[in-house]
């Protein structure tokens, strides 16, 4: 339930920073896991010029689906855990236990 202005800002940011590796950071900042959970990255429409000679995975819509075998159910994400990164064990040890591990990473 975002305002139209905020949706436009996010759309413009997605377009402006395409291929600059900011998308993951934006999704985490916006707590927008609903945009990618259960989905896979897809390629363009596949046209088989060689009549079945290629070994390309294609989904039901005819798009190239490279990750079909590796992540058949799409991206998995646990919002209670995955918005926080694990704290390295050596940092916990250096503080004498003053810092504890983030939830879900025990």
N, CA, C and O of each residue as an XYZ file, in Angstrom:
424
protein
N       0.835     -1.186      0.000
C       0.000      0.000      0.000
C       0.878      1.247      0.000
O       0.894      2.022      0.957
N       1.592      1.415     -1.080
C       2.459      2.584     -1.224
C       1.758      3.653     -2.047
O       0.879      3.358     -2.856
N       2.157      4.881     -1.829
C       1.588      5.969     -2.612
C       2.062      5.847     -4.061
O       3.107      5.250     -4.321
N       1.305      6.405     -5.003
C       1.744      6.382     -6.404
C       3.113      7.029     -6.590
O       3.898      6.585     -7.429
N       3.408      8.074     -5.817
C       4.707      8.726     -5.920
C       5.832      7.777     -5.510
O       6.856      7.701     -6.188
N       5.645      7.052     -4.402
C       6.671      6.116     -3.947
C       6.856      4.976     -4.943
O       7.981      4.544     -5.193
N       5.759      4.491     -5.508
C       5.877      3.450     -6.542
C       6.672      3.957     -7.736
O       7.491      3.223     -8.290
N       6.443      5.194     -8.137
C       7.177      5.763     -9.274
C       8.654      5.950     -8.942
O       9.513      5.716     -9.792
N       8.954      6.364     -7.727
C      10.356      6.510     -7.308
C      11.055      5.167     -7.347
O      12.180      5.064     -7.836
N      10.402      4.139     -6.838
C      11.005      2.798     -6.844
C      11.174      2.268     -8.261
O      12.190      1.647     -8.574
N      10.187      2.506     -9.120
C      10.294      2.063    -10.516
C      11.457      2.764    -11.207
O      12.237      2.130    -11.918
N      11.571      4.072    -10.998
C      12.650      4.836    -11.619
C      14.013      4.368    -11.114
O      14.963      4.272    -11.891
N      14.111      4.081     -9.833
C      15.376      3.584     -9.278
C      15.745      2.237     -9.883
O      16.912      1.982    -10.180
N      14.741      1.369    -10.067
C      14.985      0.056    -10.675
C      15.513      0.210    -12.094
O      16.429     -0.506    -12.498
N      14.941      1.138    -12.851
C      15.377      1.362    -14.230
C      16.746      2.032    -14.268
O      17.628      1.617    -15.020
N      16.917      3.068    -13.453
C      18.151      3.854    -13.473
C      19.372      3.018    -13.082
O      20.444      3.167    -13.667
N      19.205      2.137    -12.090
C      20.335      1.360    -11.596
C      20.354     -0.071    -12.121
O      20.984     -0.943    -11.523
N      19.678     -0.315    -13.218
C      19.684     -1.663    -13.801
C      21.127     -2.088    -14.090
O      21.911     -1.304    -14.625
N      21.465     -3.295    -13.744
C      22.784     -3.891    -13.972
C      23.887     -3.227    -13.159
O      25.060     -3.352    -13.513
N      23.548     -2.529    -12.086
C      24.569     -1.911    -11.237
C      24.605     -2.521     -9.841
O      25.243     -1.964     -8.947
N      23.936     -3.648     -9.635
C      23.989     -4.430     -8.400
C      23.414     -3.719     -7.183
O      23.858     -3.978     -6.064
N      22.439     -2.829     -7.365
C      21.771     -2.191     -6.244
C      20.429     -2.837     -5.925
O      19.838     -2.526     -4.891
N      19.937     -3.713     -6.768
C      18.589     -4.251     -6.606
C      18.429     -5.012     -5.285
O      17.438     -4.826     -4.579
N      19.388     -5.854     -4.956
C      19.307     -6.617     -3.702
C      19.244     -5.674     -2.503
O      18.445     -5.886     -1.591
N      20.067     -4.650     -2.496
C      20.066     -3.694     -1.388
C      18.726     -2.976     -1.280
O      18.220     -2.766     -0.177
N      18.152     -2.601     -2.415
C      16.848     -1.940     -2.401
C      15.766     -2.861     -1.850
O      14.952     -2.438     -1.029
N      15.750     -4.105     -2.290
C      14.737     -5.051     -1.808
C      14.859     -5.266     -0.305
O      13.849     -5.391      0.387
N      16.068     -5.309      0.198
C      16.263     -5.475      1.637
C      15.848     -4.209      2.388
O      15.184     -4.300      3.420
N      16.221     -3.049      1.895
C      15.879     -1.782      2.538
C      14.362     -1.592      2.604
O      13.837     -1.094      3.600
N      13.671     -1.985      1.552
C      12.224     -1.782      1.476
C      11.425     -2.934      2.092
O      10.195     -2.893      2.116
N      12.117     -3.956      2.586
C      11.437     -5.162      3.110
C      10.449     -5.683      2.081
O       9.273     -5.895      2.378
N      10.938     -5.883      0.877
C      10.087     -6.227     -0.263
C      10.265     -7.674     -0.708
O      10.299     -7.951     -1.907
N      10.378     -8.588      0.234
C      10.577     -9.989     -0.129
C       9.396    -10.551     -0.909
O       9.556    -11.526     -1.643
N       8.229     -9.965     -0.767
C       7.055    -10.450     -1.507
C       7.224    -10.306     -3.026
O       6.488    -10.927     -3.792
N       8.189     -9.491     -3.462
C       8.416     -9.307     -4.892
C       9.193    -10.448     -5.537
O       9.126    -10.627     -6.753
N       9.936    -11.230     -4.737
C      10.761    -12.272     -5.339
C      10.575    -13.674     -4.752
O      11.050    -14.640     -5.351
N       9.920    -13.820     -3.632
C       9.737    -15.146     -3.038
C       8.880    -16.007     -3.963
O       7.810    -15.587     -4.404
N       9.359    -17.206     -4.249
C       8.641    -18.141     -5.104
C       8.803    -17.881     -6.593
O       8.130    -18.514     -7.407
N       9.686    -16.958     -6.962
C       9.899    -16.640     -8.378
C      11.332    -16.973     -8.772
O      12.221    -17.060     -7.925
N      11.537    -17.156    -10.071
C      12.876    -17.391    -10.623
C      13.170    -16.331    -11.680
O      12.252    -15.834    -12.332
N      14.448    -15.980    -11.853
C      14.783    -15.067    -12.951
C      14.595    -15.791    -14.282
O      15.013    -16.939    -14.435
N      13.976    -15.128    -15.225
C      13.706    -15.726    -16.533
C      14.431    -14.963    -17.629
O      14.741    -13.780    -17.496
N      14.687    -15.672    -18.706
C      15.257    -15.052    -19.891
C      14.147    -14.671    -20.859
O      12.965    -14.717    -20.520
N      14.539    -14.301    -22.051
C      13.583    -13.904    -23.074
C      12.886    -15.100    -23.698
O      13.143    -16.246    -23.329
N      12.013    -14.825    -24.636
C      11.314    -15.888    -25.365
C      12.332    -16.707    -26.155
O      13.271    -16.164    -26.736
N      12.130    -18.008    -26.165
C      13.053    -18.901    -26.858
C      12.429    -19.368    -28.164
O      11.304    -19.867    -28.186
N      13.167    -19.200    -29.240
C      12.747    -19.697    -30.550
C      13.727    -20.789    -30.944
O      14.927    -20.546    -31.063
N      13.213    -21.978    -31.142
C      14.059    -23.131    -31.450
C      14.279    -23.229    -32.956
O      13.475    -23.824    -33.673
N      15.362    -22.646    -33.420
C      15.690    -22.662    -34.844
C      16.194    -24.025    -35.301
O      16.223    -24.312    -36.498
N      16.593    -24.870    -34.339
C      17.191    -26.159    -34.693
C      16.247    -27.323    -34.443
O      16.677    -28.477    -34.456
N      14.985    -27.046    -34.217
C      13.961    -28.085    -34.043
C      14.301    -29.113    -32.960
O      14.364    -30.312    -33.229
N      14.517    -28.634    -31.748
C      14.734    -29.526    -30.614
C      16.171    -29.936    -30.384
O      16.426    -30.778    -29.523
N      17.125    -29.379    -31.117
C      18.520    -29.784    -30.967
C      19.177    -29.157    -29.738
O      20.212    -29.645    -29.286
N      18.603    -28.091    -29.188
C      19.242    -27.419    -28.062
C      18.800    -28.035    -26.739
O      17.793    -28.740    -26.676
N      19.556    -27.766    -25.699
C      19.262    -28.280    -24.357
C      18.845    -27.132    -23.448
O      19.254    -27.090    -22.287
N      18.048    -26.210    -23.944
C      17.639    -25.046    -23.178
C      16.355    -25.359    -22.414
O      15.412    -25.915    -22.976
N      16.323    -24.996    -21.118
C      15.105    -25.156    -20.322
C      14.165    -24.006    -20.639
O      14.553    -22.838    -20.586
N      12.936    -24.343    -20.967
C      11.939    -23.344    -21.329
C      10.696    -23.571    -20.473
O      10.268    -24.710    -20.291
N      10.112    -22.485    -19.945
C       8.897    -22.642    -19.139
C       7.666    -22.724    -20.039
O       7.784    -22.711    -21.264
N       6.488    -22.808    -19.428
C       5.246    -22.989    -20.184
C       4.924    -21.789    -21.080
O       4.216    -21.934    -22.077
N       5.437    -20.614    -20.734
C       5.186    -19.417    -21.543
C       6.194    -19.246    -22.665
O       6.081    -18.310    -23.457
N       7.190    -20.143    -22.750
C       8.193    -20.062    -23.800
C       9.415    -19.241    -23.446
O      10.250    -18.974    -24.311
N       9.541    -18.827    -22.163
C      10.717    -18.081    -21.736
C      11.828    -19.030    -21.312
O      11.566    -20.101    -20.766
N      13.066    -18.631    -21.565
C      14.217    -19.403    -21.114
C      14.218    -19.397    -19.588
O      14.097    -18.341    -18.967
N      14.355    -20.572    -18.990
C      14.312    -20.729    -17.538
C      15.543    -21.519    -17.095
O      15.468    -22.727    -16.870
N      16.676    -20.825    -16.971
C      17.944    -21.474    -16.637
C      17.932    -22.137    -15.261
O      18.628    -23.131    -15.056
N      17.162    -21.610    -14.322
C      17.191    -22.068    -12.936
C      16.090    -23.062    -12.605
O      15.848    -23.326    -11.427
N      15.419    -23.620    -13.599
C      14.300    -24.537    -13.388
C      14.697    -25.736    -12.524
O      13.947    -26.116    -11.626
N      15.838    -26.324    -12.773
C      16.270    -27.508    -12.022
C      16.871    -27.145    -10.663
O      16.703    -27.888     -9.696
N      17.569    -26.007    -10.581
C      18.254    -25.634     -9.341
C      17.300    -25.095     -8.278
O      17.433    -25.442     -7.104
N      16.355    -24.266     -8.661
C      15.398    -23.714     -7.699
C      13.976    -23.884     -8.258
O      13.356    -22.914     -8.695
N      13.465    -25.126     -8.238
C      12.167    -25.392     -8.853
C      11.005    -24.630     -8.218
O      10.017    -24.344     -8.895
N      11.105    -24.297     -6.934
C      10.031    -23.563     -6.257
C      10.301    -22.070     -6.179
O       9.576    -21.343     -5.501
N      11.334    -21.610     -6.863
C      11.686    -20.196     -6.817
C      12.547    -19.866     -5.612
O      12.947    -20.746     -4.851
N      12.825    -18.575     -5.456
C      13.644    -18.123     -4.337
C      12.926    -18.393     -3.022
O      11.715    -18.205     -2.904
N      13.695    -18.837     -2.043
C      13.170    -19.009     -0.695
C      13.704    -17.867      0.159
O      14.814    -17.380     -0.057
N      12.909    -17.451      1.121
C      13.309    -16.321      1.964
C      12.534    -16.394      3.255
O      11.311    -16.528      3.237
N      13.224    -16.308      4.378
C      12.594    -16.294      5.695
C      12.697    -14.867      6.225
O      13.768    -14.459      6.674
N      11.599    -14.093      6.182
C      11.682    -12.692      6.595
C      12.094    -12.502      8.056
O      12.632    -11.454      8.412
N      11.849    -13.497      8.897
C      12.255    -13.372     10.299
C      13.758    -13.535     10.479
O      14.302    -13.148     11.513
N      14.433    -14.100      9.490
C      15.863    -14.343      9.601
C      16.679    -13.619      8.537
O      17.725    -13.050      8.849
N      16.228    -13.630      7.308
C      17.093    -13.264      6.190
C      17.286    -11.769      5.962
O      18.118    -11.386      5.139
N      16.549    -10.917      6.658
C      16.828     -9.484      6.552
C      18.059     -9.098      7.365
O      18.621     -8.021      7.170
N      18.477     -9.972      8.271
C      19.689     -9.752      9.059
C      20.752    -10.749      8.625
O      20.461    -11.928      8.427
N      21.970    -10.282      8.480
C      23.072    -11.178      8.132
C      23.613    -11.821      9.413
O      23.462    -11.257     10.496
N      24.240    -12.992      9.300
C      24.838    -13.599     10.494
C      26.064    -12.799     10.953
O      26.801    -12.242     10.139
N      26.257    -12.760     12.237
C      27.434    -12.090     12.791
C      28.559    -13.113     12.838
O      28.362    -14.205     13.372
N      29.734    -12.798     12.296
C      30.845    -13.761     12.311
C      31.204    -14.186     13.737
O      31.231    -13.361     14.651
N      31.477    -15.467     13.913
C      31.771    -16.013     15.238
C      32.974    -15.330     15.882
O      32.989    -15.134     17.097
N      33.980    -14.966     15.092
C      35.159    -14.321     15.691
C      34.801    -12.953     16.280
O      35.430    -12.531     17.250
N      33.810    -12.247     15.724
C      33.391    -10.972     16.293
C      32.652    -11.174     17.619
O      32.796    -10.372     18.542
N      31.878    -12.225     17.709
C      31.191    -12.543     18.966
C      32.222    -12.899     20.029
O      32.100    -12.478     21.179
N      33.234    -13.669     19.651
C      34.295    -14.075     20.578
C      35.109    -12.869     21.038
O      35.432    -12.756     22.221
N      35.442    -11.966     20.113
C      36.243    -10.784     20.456
C      35.541     -9.878     21.467
O      36.206     -9.208     22.256
N      34.228     -9.850     21.455
C      33.496     -8.983     22.390
C      33.211     -9.674     23.715
O      32.584     -9.090     24.598
N      33.664    -10.907     23.858
C      33.444    -11.635     25.102
C      31.983    -11.985     25.331
O      31.555    -12.158     26.472
N      31.222    -12.089     24.260
C      29.816    -12.451     24.375
C      28.883    -11.259     24.516
O      27.675    -11.447     24.661
N      29.416    -10.014     24.478
C      28.568     -8.829     24.572
C      27.643     -8.733     23.360
O      26.526     -8.227     23.462
N      28.110     -9.219     22.224
C      27.288     -9.285     21.010
C      26.811    -10.720     20.868
O      27.596    -11.656     21.022
N      25.540    -10.895     20.578
C      25.001    -12.232     20.361
C      24.582    -12.382     18.892
O      24.404    -11.398     18.174
N      24.436    -13.619     18.479
C      24.074    -13.919     17.085
C      22.668    -13.421     16.768
O      21.783    -13.448     17.623
N      22.473    -12.974     15.551
C      21.161    -12.534     15.097
C      20.177    -13.701     15.124
O      20.585    -14.851     14.964
N      18.886    -13.424     15.325
C      17.886    -14.490     15.405
C      17.859    -15.338     14.129
O      17.923    -14.814     13.016
N      17.764    -16.649     14.315
C      17.685    -17.567     13.197
C      19.028    -18.047     12.685
O      19.074    -18.963     11.863
N      20.114    -17.464     13.139
C      21.447    -17.845     12.666
C      22.254    -18.594     13.719
O      23.459    -18.784     13.556
N      21.596    -19.023     14.807
C      22.313    -19.719     15.881
C      22.929    -20.987     15.374
O      23.574    -21.708     16.135
